[in-house]
Amino acid sequence: MSSETRISVGAGEMTMARPNAWLRASGILLVASAFIAACAHVALPLYFTPVPLTLQPFAVLLVGLLLSPRLAAASLVAYLGEGALGLPVFAPGPVSAVGLAHLFGPTAGYLLAYPVAAILISLSYRYSKRGFIPALVSAGLGNVLILATGCMWMALFTHASVSLVLAESVLPFLPGDALKVVAAASLAAGWLRIQRRNLAA
């Protein structure tokens, strides 16, 4: 009889744990998508390209490093869904480019690469020894994917020459993206040290 009680209590604990896990995951997803949206609005338009300088890639890199692959991807899909519905989460652009139009405009390549980049970063980091260097490599891989996809989309969108596409979609962003990769890796490594310290305490 006591074993039956333990089983029923255990089942009850499992039943309680599932809604709590869903609530926690939903909360993290909303916070992550809001963080990405806030970083998207820290933007500097450039006169020679339709792609602005923003903190958005930094947010994607950090989300990929801090969250599990599934949750990181879900956060970016939620972010894109919010933007497609017309919520003001994308970087400021032309007046006509609202909602779903952003996902077909010149910056669509970067946006659509975000969920895949988040998965790549998260998987790469989690299958490493963690720490600053693995975080740097993982964030770098994700950033290369974002830039490459953005560049390919821009080439299809504008039908411009390779040199012009690179000048508009890749080269101006390399110095800033290098800083974003280092910053995201530093924060992820710092968060890992805090976690390990708390576990050891």
C-alpha positions in Angstrom: 0.0 0.0 0.0 2.8 2.3 0.8 4.3 1.7 -2.6 1.0 2.6 -4.3 1.0 5.8 -2.3 4.5 6.6 -3.4 3.6 5.9 -7.0 0.5 8.1 -6.9 2.4 10.9 -5.2 5.2 10.6 -7.8 2.6 10.7 -10.7 1.1 13.8 -9.0 4.5 15.4 -8.9 5.1 14.6 -12.5 1.7 16.1 -13.5 2.5 19.2 -11.5 6.0 19.5 -13.0 4.8 19.5 -16.6 2.6 22.7 -16.4 5.4 24.4 -14.4 7.9 23.5 -17.1 5.6 24.8 -19.8 5.1 28.1 -17.9 8.8 28.5 -17.4 9.6 27.8 -21.0 6.9 30.2 -22.2 8.2 32.9 -19.9 11.7 32.5 -21.2 10.5 32.5 -24.8 8.6 35.8 -24.2 11.5 37.4 -22.5 13.9 36.3 -25.2 11.7 37.6 -28.0 11.2 40.9 -26.2 15.0 41.2 -25.7 15.6 40.6 -29.4 12.9 43.2 -30.3 14.5 45.8 -28.0 17.9 45.2 -29.5 16.4 45.5 -33.0 15.4 49.1 -32.2 18.9 50.1 -31.3 19.5 50.8 -34.9 21.6 53.1 -37.1 20.5 53.5 -40.7 23.2 53.6 -43.3 22.7 55.8 -46.4 24.4 53.3 -48.9 22.5 50.1 -47.9 18.9 49.2 -46.9 20.4 47.1 -44.0 20.8 49.1 -40.8 23.4 48.6 -38.1 21.5 47.1 -35.1 22.1 45.1 -31.9 19.7 42.5 -33.2 22.4 40.0 -34.2 24.0 40.3 -30.8 20.7 39.3 -29.2 20.4 36.3 -31.5 23.9 35.2 -30.6 23.3 35.5 -26.9 20.0 33.7 -27.0 21.7 30.9 -28.9 24.4 30.6 -26.3 22.2 30.8 -23.2 19.2 28.7 -24.2 18.7 25.1 -25.4 18.5 24.6 -29.1 14.7 24.0 -29.1 14.0 27.0 -26.8 16.4 29.3 -28.7 14.8 28.4 -32.1 11.3 28.8 -30.6 12.2 32.2 -29.3 13.3 33.4 -32.7 10.3 31.8 -34.5 8.1 33.6 -32.0 9.9 36.9 -32.7 9.5 36.5 -36.4 5.8 35.6 -35.9 5.3 38.7 -33.8 6.8 40.8 -36.5 4.8 39.1 -39.2 1.6 39.9 -37.3 2.5 43.6 -37.4 3.9 44.1 -33.9 6.8 46.7 -33.9 9.6 44.2 -33.2 11.7 44.6 -36.3 14.4 47.2 -36.9 13.0 50.5 -38.1 12.8 50.6 -41.9 10.8 52.2 -44.8 7.2 53.2 -43.9 5.9 50.7 -46.4 7.8 47.8 -44.8 5.6 46.8 -42.0 4.7 43.3 -40.7 5.0 40.6 -43.2 6.7 42.9 -45.7 9.9 42.7 -43.7 10.1 39.0 -44.4 10.1 39.7 -48.1 12.2 42.8 -48.1 16.0 43.3 -48.5 16.7 42.3 -44.9 14.7 39.1 -45.0 17.7 36.9 -45.4 19.1 37.9 -42.1 15.7 37.6 -40.3 15.0 34.1 -41.7 18.4 32.9 -40.8 18.0 33.7 -37.1 16.2 30.5 -35.9 18.7 28.3 -37.8 21.6 30.3 -36.4 20.3 30.1 -32.9 20.1 26.3 -33.2 23.6 26.1 -34.7 25.0 28.2 -31.9 23.2 26.4 -29.1 24.2 22.9 -30.4 27.8 23.9 -31.1 28.2 25.4 -27.6 26.5 22.6 -25.7 28.6 19.9 -27.4 31.8 21.8 -26.5 33.6 22.1 -23.1 31.8 25.5 -22.7 33.8 28.6 -21.6 34.8 31.7 -23.5 36.6 30.2 -26.5 33.9 27.6 -27.3 31.3 30.4 -26.9 33.4 32.6 -29.2 33.6 29.9 -31.9 29.9 29.0 -31.6 28.8 32.7 -31.8 31.2 33.2 -34.7 29.7 30.3 -36.7 26.2 31.6 -36.1 27.2 35.1 -37.2 28.8 33.8 -40.4 25.5 31.9 -41.2 23.5 35.1 -40.7 25.7 37.2 -42.9 25.9 34.5 -45.6 22.2 34.1 -45.7 21.6 37.9 -45.7 24.1 38.3 -48.5 22.6 35.5 -50.7 19.1 36.9 -50.2 20.3 40.4 -51.1 21.9 39.1 -54.3 18.6 37.5 -55.3 16.6 40.5 -54.2 18.7 43.2 -56.0 20.4 41.1 -58.9 23.4 43.3 -58.2 27.0 42.4 -58.8 28.9 40.3 -56.2 31.1 43.3 -55.2 28.1 45.6 -54.7 26.2 43.0 -52.7 29.2 42.4 -50.4 29.6 46.1 -50.0 25.9 46.5 -48.9 25.3 43.4 -46.9 28.5 42.1 -45.4 31.6 44.3 -45.3 30.1 47.3 -43.4 29.0 45.0 -40.6 32.1 42.9 -40.0 33.8 45.2 -37.4 30.6 45.6 -35.4 29.7 41.9 -35.7 33.1 41.0 -34.3 32.4 43.1 -31.2 29.0 41.5 -30.9 30.5 38.0 -31.1 33.0 38.8 -28.4 30.4 40.5 -26.2 28.0 37.6 -26.5 30.7 35.0 -25.7 31.9 37.0 -22.7 28.4 37.2 -21.2 27.8 33.5 -21.8 31.1 32.6 -20.2 30.4 34.9 -17.3 26.9 33.3 -16.8 28.5 29.9 -16.9 30.9 30.9 -14.1 28.1 32.1 -12.0 26.2 28.9 -12.4 29.2 26.8 -11.5 29.9 28.9 -8.5 26.3 28.5 -7.3 26.5 24.7 -7.8 29.7 24.5 -5.8 28.4 26.6 -2.9 
